[in-house]
Amino acid sequence: MRARAERDVVGDQALRVVDLSKSFGGVHALRGVSLDISRGQILGIIGPNGAGKTSLVNAISGRERPTAGSVMLDGLDVTGRSPDYLSRRGLTRSYQQSNIFAEASVEENLARAAEFAGRRAVGVDAHLQATGLDAVLNSRSGSLPYGLQKMLGLVMSLSTGPSVVLMDEPAAGLEAGERPQVDRLVATCAEGGCAVLIVEHDMDMIRRLCPTVMVLDAGALLAAGPTAEVLARPDVLAAYLGVGDTESESSDG
Amino acid sequence: MPRLLSSPASLAVSGRHERQAGRRLDRRLTMELGVISLLVGLLFLPLPAENLQLISQMNQAVMVLGAALAVYVMLRLNLLHFGVPAFMAVGGYSSALVAIHITDNVVALVAVSLVVPALVAVPFGLITLRLRGTYFALVTFLIGQVVHLAILASDRLGRTDGLTGVPAPTWGDVVMGDALTTFRLGLVVCILSALLVAGFMSVNSRRIDSLRSNEVLAASLGLRGWPIRLGSFVVSAAAAGASGFLVVNTLTTAHPSSFATLSGVNYVAYVVVGGAASIVGPLVGTVALVFLVAQFASEGVYASALLGGLLIFTSLFLRGGLTSTVRRIAEWLRDRRTPVPRASRQRRAVDEGQS
């Protein structure tokens, strides 16, 4: 009953993160990061290396237990719950590197994803066709080219029918020609009502896919808002591209 | 809320995935049931009762097959289990205590040797299954040492003398004391252990393969790993316990030296040499090594050297053990006779990867 009441309050909100912090000894990987994602929304997370992007994904997805703060999924507090629990509740993630069951066929990988999540999403066939995986269903997944392995990891996470999906650099290691396939997967997922959080370094992809973006720097939120506006801010350019440093170095010289 | 599958097209694809995977499982299960049927057939084979050496060697093989199966169950999860002698001791001693003090009914003794180690495995499993790799191997070795020391410290368990004069099991008026009956009882217990292990592995095959292959991914897709690992540990303990009962039954004594921690290395060797793709591997490895070692019985040092040498040779040159090597050779010979279409080769590569 309590859960239902909370869901009524949150409405379309799929994921709420409040003041999330994560420390490793004296290193503060995350410092009080908060965000909200609604159903069908695509939120981009950008920041320089070491900004805490992957730590954020790990802390939300249960891979790392947050030091402080809370994670609410569909109105339920799921802070620190295990990845398998979160996946069964509808929050799944993909990985920066290709992450598949390398010894199994593509088909078996998909069957495992569906069995473990206890459900299957609509449109798996479309995802398979869009990525070219339908032609290699019987192949050993570990023998596929890297791009297809990466696609398989994405399709597996989407085929579990998630309500929230966290994508950690989905375009990393892909050829330019393969990136539009990721766009289609993400767009299809969001159109189906899934909330998508994308951590990415590819600014073109962020501009294409994400109406809103958050910038992390040194574990803390630096900026958030409409993508075009945020990416034009001087402090973001300075933090992300080191523009300020370059200018000051030039003027010093 | 998560969207559920509703598209007929998706249903068709998912149904196909499950049928394909099901066929692969069926193949493994069929092979395992075939081997278990062979063991059942051996029960009815007329054996030369006068050839005591042969009966003794066969009995030695069935006596430790449960221990090899116990190692195999955990090795399927990439966990090297050196604590098997501890659970053999629990099964052996508990059945001996029941035989001495309560009943010598064979069904009761076998049941005790299966159930008590399985129960003891639960708390041990909750502690040790958090660990992986070398740490798991070390801690299971220590469990063996702890149980061994507990036996040596217990008056009730006879300390260094053990429990002597354990009565032979009975079935109605039949006393199962002679060599041939002891072997046949051992075979029945082995068949029970093999059915237990094959059944558990068959039901959980996909989950076990996934945990072995990529635990992080399996968890992020929703698989709860610890019930599978704990279930495997419990089944492993039950198989080891049944093996312990057979040791005590053969020797009519429950003695600490029968369950020395270092003997765990032998059981690991049986599985590594035989192969860990199915229960056929431990069976082949156990029979092959028990009979080979018996040839060096008078020279204990050579027997140890043989085991160690085979372990090194298999690890270096026969990855996957004897069973996988034989299968690869058979496939190579078949391919030489008839060219195999590319798709079939691909399918076979997938099957090999999964085993």
Interface residues (C-beta under 8 A of the other chain):
Chain A: S61 R63 D74 S82 P83 D84 S87 R88 G90 T92 R93 Y95 N99 I100 F101 A102 E103 A104 S105 E107 E108 L110 A111 R112 A113 A114 E115 F116 A117 G118 R119 R120 A121 V122 G123 V124 D125 L128 N138 S139 R140 G142 S143 G153 M156 S157 T160 G161 P162 S163 G192 G193 C194
Chain B: M1 P2 R3 L4 L5 S6 S7 A9 S10 A12 V13 S14 R16 H17 E18 Q20 A21 R24 R206 R207 D209 S210 S213 N214 V216 L217 A218 A219 S220 L221 G222 L223 R224 G225 A343 Q346 R347 A349 V350 G353 Q354
